[in-house]
Amino acid sequence: MVAFGTALFSLSQLGCQPIATGNRLTVASAGKISSLDPAQASTVNTIQLLSALGDPLYSLDGNGELIPRLAEASPIVSPDGLTVTIPLRRDVLFHDGTRFDAEAMAFSLRRFLEIGTLSYVVGGRIRSVEVAADHQLVLRLSRPSTSLEGLLTSVNLTPVSPTAYAQHRDGFLHDRFVGTGPYRLTDFSEHQQRLEPFEQYWGEPPANPGLDLITLSNSTALYGALRSGEVDVLLSPSIDEDQRHALHEKAQEGQLLEAIGPATEIGYITLLSNVSPLKDPLLRQALALSINRQEISERVSYGLRRPLRSLVPPSISGARSSSWPAHDPTAARALLNAAGFCSGQPLRIPLTFRSNVPADKLLALTWQAQVKRDLSDCLVLELDGVESTTIYRQLGEGAFKAVMLDWRGSYPDPEAYLTPLLSCSSPQGDVCLEGEASISGSFWSTKGLQETLNRSDRLRGAERNRELQRIETITAKGAAYIPVWLEAPRAWSQTSLEQPRFDGSGHLLLAQLRELS
């Protein structure tokens, strides 16, 4: 265990005043946590924290197998696929001492359905939630859904105590959390949280005496804190690429431990498809052909982020890794030339990147340089850095011609990647007037796409894989999205700890962190 003491000068200079920890472990990451409500949680940091404070109905092990958690056994699905019965554990308590049962689970699910900001997580699949017995929950579905099992692993559906949330049935509770997990929250601020083991936890108790989670926005401070021994564990999101690579090298040399989770985060570019000039699909296809993913991966991330030509991570069942075309500047030039560009009249496209995400700017600069080298007389990328919260707020207003984003499905299933980008409740030709595709900033749809999405979620096995591949092929041709790379979560720890591990959903197993004996 690394003592806090006076060594935390660099952290205190940045406004994070650590609590004295004794034998507790300190886990650091970037950013801040503004709300602990699972009905609102969307950031990686918040989801990671909630995974230690609460339990889902099911989880995935390292092999992607469904493991009952608060459920007692696998879900039972009716022959028509519209009724799902879930038997629940009988030995679970909330952190406030009240019992977990079917009524409590129903309260939490109904609350999420009513106020949850991430509507795509459920996608209209759950029509009603019923209590069949004290420890038996029944879900009535609006349509059969083979991805429902994955949905039931989502941290967003973590149950909360109906007693503690009685006054927040219709509103969010931001600054505290009362769940069933291995830790209970004893102190909370946006930049620091204290976790104590929950003595009445139903499962295996934490392997450590408690955790202090601290968050900073400064990558250099995070890097320095780990290297100097001021923190025990560092999570990878928002660490600068040079420092990420340096930590990877230190781990290779045996100076640190490195844990790598399943690669579930995609980096991609959204193109505004409902107005000129990118209303023309041939111009969008030209942009897709102009990007050299392998070069970007090597130059930006030293190869730690893998090139991606799919919207679904290849490790997830049904994914296809090569739906989008490879780098081909000759083909891109032909398309641009046919559209009346080139020969001194290049297509000029403003490319927006998140100014507070270090990798975005490097990606933008590298792609811009590729285009200048290969297609300077046909295409010009004009870079514009905008803070991420502004981008997210204006995305659905069609404010950006081309914008760089990333996405991590709330559960590991192709539906959790395709539906949030492609679902459209009101398509008109190749334009989405209302739905997730418009919220995502592309406004793209095409005839029959929504029906194909719904059909794929009723199928299993090889049939489903073929339908999912068809969706990706159609989407690649539409070229309103350009997948660029795939990222796996990483964590680095001091060598005084046992090797950290991730679960099958990409959450670091905080309760398994322990010092070497």
Secondary structure by P-SEA (a helix, b strand, c coil): cccccccaaaaaaacccccccccbbbbbbccccccccccccccaaaaaaaaaaccccbbbcccbbbbbccccccccccccccbbbbbbbccccccccccccaaaaaaaaaaaaccccccccccccccccccccccbbbbbbcccccaaaaaaaccccccccccccccccccccccccccccccccccccccbbbbccccccccccccccbbbbbbbccaaaaaaaaaaccccbbbcccccaaaaaaaaaaaaaccbbbbbccccbbbbccccccccccccaaaaaaaaaaccaaaaaaacccccccccccccccccccccccccccccaaaaaaaaaaacccccccbbbbbbcccccaaaaaaaaaaaaaaaacccccbbbbbbbbcaaaaaaaccccccccccbbbbbccccccccccccccccccccccccccccccccccccccaaaaaaaaaaacccaaaaaaaaaaaaaaaaaccccccbbbbbbbbbcccccccccccccccccccccccc
